[in-house]
């Protein structure tokens, strides 16, 4: 074999390896949805350092613009009525910065069922909070999300938080 043939075979091998890498390393729809939930966890968190409510609202509006559909529907048992629309959700999340000194959300036991343009997600959300001068509190809730896929991006259409007593104790 000549040096030219060896280099040609090496080039073909490298090309095939790159194509396989691109095909096999592409993020799956389930991974994209899980990444969206990770982004949501980071977006809503409240740190011990107080964040100006105007800055928090602006930041949340930007992040929620990527994460949620404009007409997202939200149902949380502690609220007297369901919320509708991203603006209501931003307002609610902004107020959490005044209600809590710290707030963290952690989604676990995530189950994703995807279709061509939609997905249903069930998870358990653990909410860990503290108020000024108070102890840490922890709450677990079952949460269902619906997602819609448009132009390769997944956005949240609806969020349903279940009452506290509906968390599966085996999770």
JOFENBEL-V474002 format. One record per backbone hydrogen bond with DSSP energy under -0.5 kcal/mol. NH is the residue of the N-H (numbers start at 1). CO is the residue of the C=O. Records with the same first field share a line. If there is no record, write none. Layout:
BEGIN
NH = CO / CO
END
This chain:
BEGIN
6 = 2
7 = 3
8 = 4
9 = 5
10 = 6
11 = 7
12 = 8
13 = 9
14 = 10
15 = 11
16 = 12
17 = 13
18 = 14
19 = 15
20 = 16
21 = 17
22 = 18
23 = 19
24 = 20
25 = 21
32 = 28
33 = 29
34 = 30
35 = 31
36 = 32
37 = 33
38 = 34
39 = 35
40 = 36
41 = 37
42 = 38
43 = 39
44 = 40
45 = 41
46 = 103
50 = 48
56 = 52
57 = 53
58 = 54
59 = 55
60 = 56
61 = 57
62 = 58
63 = 59
64 = 60
65 = 61
66 = 62 / 63
67 = 63
68 = 64
69 = 156
72 = 69
73 = 157
74 = 83
75 = 159
77 = 161
79 = 76
83 = 74
85 = 72
86 = 70
89 = 85
90 = 86
91 = 87
92 = 88
93 = 89
94 = 90
95 = 91
96 = 92
97 = 93 / 94
98 = 95
99 = 95
100 = 96
101 = 130
102 = 130
103 = 46
104 = 128
106 = 126
108 = 124
111 = 122
113 = 120
114 = 112
115 = 118
119 = 147
120 = 113
121 = 145
122 = 111
123 = 143
124 = 108
125 = 123 / 141
126 = 106 / 124
127 = 125 / 139
128 = 104 / 126
129 = 127 / 137
130 = 102
131 = 135
134 = 131
137 = 129
139 = 127
141 = 125
143 = 123
144 = 160
145 = 121
146 = 158
147 = 119
148 = 155
149 = 117
150 = 148 / 153
153 = 150
155 = 148
156 = 67
157 = 146
158 = 146
159 = 73
160 = 144
161 = 75 / 159
162 = 142
166 = 163
167 = 164
169 = 167
171 = 168
END
